[in-house]
Amino acid sequence: MIETERLVLRPLTVGDLDAFVELHADERVNRFVGSYSAERARERLLAVERQWAERGHGLCAVELRSSGEFIGRCGLHYWESFDEVELGWTLKAESWGVSSK
């Protein structure tokens, strides 16, 4: 887990299913990454959990420290087909450009 003054980053899990689906339901957010049905999101989150177990890194849930609100995801994703790791993030549109002040 990583904590900053404003955010908490923790491993993304299947327990984040509803928040994950909601995040990707916003057309502003899913413009480049697509939306997720509950079934597709569950498969994705299980893969994220496997990556954490097998590789020791993966995607994190991003939460506001003050409220615990889930505002997105970020972290490392291993692409087996390319044998490469990519850094990525997806945040709620309401969090884009928001200052902590």
C-alpha positions in Angstrom: 0.0 0.0 0.0 1.2 3.5 -0.8 -0.2 6.6 1.0 0.3 10.2 0.1 -1.2 13.3 1.7 -4.3 12.9 -0.5 -4.4 9.3 -1.8 -4.2 5.7 -0.9 -3.1 3.2 -3.5 -3.7 -0.5 -2.7 -3.8 -3.7 -4.8 -7.0 -3.9 -6.9 -9.1 -6.9 -6.1 -12.3 -8.6 -7.1 -13.8 -6.8 -4.1 -13.6 -3.7 -6.3 -15.9 -5.1 -8.9 -18.8 -2.6 -8.6 -16.5 0.4 -8.4 -14.5 -0.8 -11.4 -17.6 -1.3 -13.5 -18.9 2.1 -12.5 -15.6 3.8 -13.3 -15.6 2.4 -16.8 -19.3 3.1 -17.4 -18.6 6.8 -17.9 -18.1 7.6 -21.6 -15.5 10.2 -20.8 -13.5 7.7 -19.0 -13.9 4.7 -21.3 -13.2 6.6 -24.5 -9.9 4.9 -24.9 -10.1 1.9 -22.6 -13.7 0.7 -23.1 -16.4 -0.3 -20.7 -16.7 -3.5 -18.7 -19.7 -5.7 -18.0 -19.6 -7.3 -14.5 -18.5 -10.6 -16.0 -15.7 -9.0 -18.0 -14.6 -6.9 -15.0 -14.5 -10.0 -12.8 -12.2 -11.8 -15.2 -10.0 -8.7 -15.5 -9.8 -8.3 -11.7 -9.0 -12.0 -11.2 -6.1 -11.5 -13.7 -4.9 -8.5 -11.7 -4.9 -10.6 -8.5 -3.0 -13.3 -10.3 -0.4 -10.8 -11.5 0.1 -9.5 -8.0 0.6 -13.1 -6.8 2.9 -14.2 -9.6 4.9 -11.0 -10.3 4.7 -8.9 -7.1 3.2 -5.9 -8.9 0.0 -5.0 -10.6 -2.8 -2.5 -10.8 -3.9 -0.5 -7.7 -7.1 1.0 -6.6 -6.8 4.7 -6.1 -8.8 6.0 -3.2 -9.2 9.5 -1.6 -7.5 9.3 1.8 -10.0 11.6 3.4 -13.1 9.6 2.5 -12.0 6.2 1.1 -13.8 7.0 -2.1 -12.6 4.9 -5.1 -11.6 7.3 -7.8 -9.7 5.1 -10.2 -6.9 2.6 -10.9 -3.3 2.9 -11.7 -0.2 0.8 -11.7 1.8 -1.8 -13.7 0.3 -4.3 -16.1 2.4 -7.1 -17.6 1.6 -7.9 -21.2 2.6 -11.5 -21.7 2.3 -11.3 -25.5 5.0 -8.5 -25.6 6.9 -9.6 -22.5 6.7 -6.0 -21.3 5.3 -4.0 -18.4 3.2 -0.9 -19.0 2.3 1.9 -16.6 -1.3 2.9 -16.9 -4.1 4.8 -15.1 -7.8 5.5 -15.4 -9.4 8.0 -13.1 -13.0 9.3 -12.6 -13.6 12.3 -14.8 -14.5 14.3 -11.7 -11.0 13.8 -10.5 -9.3 15.1 -13.6 -7.4 18.3 -12.9 -8.6 18.5 -9.3 -6.3 20.3 -7.0 -5.9 19.2 -3.3 -6.1 22.9 -2.2 
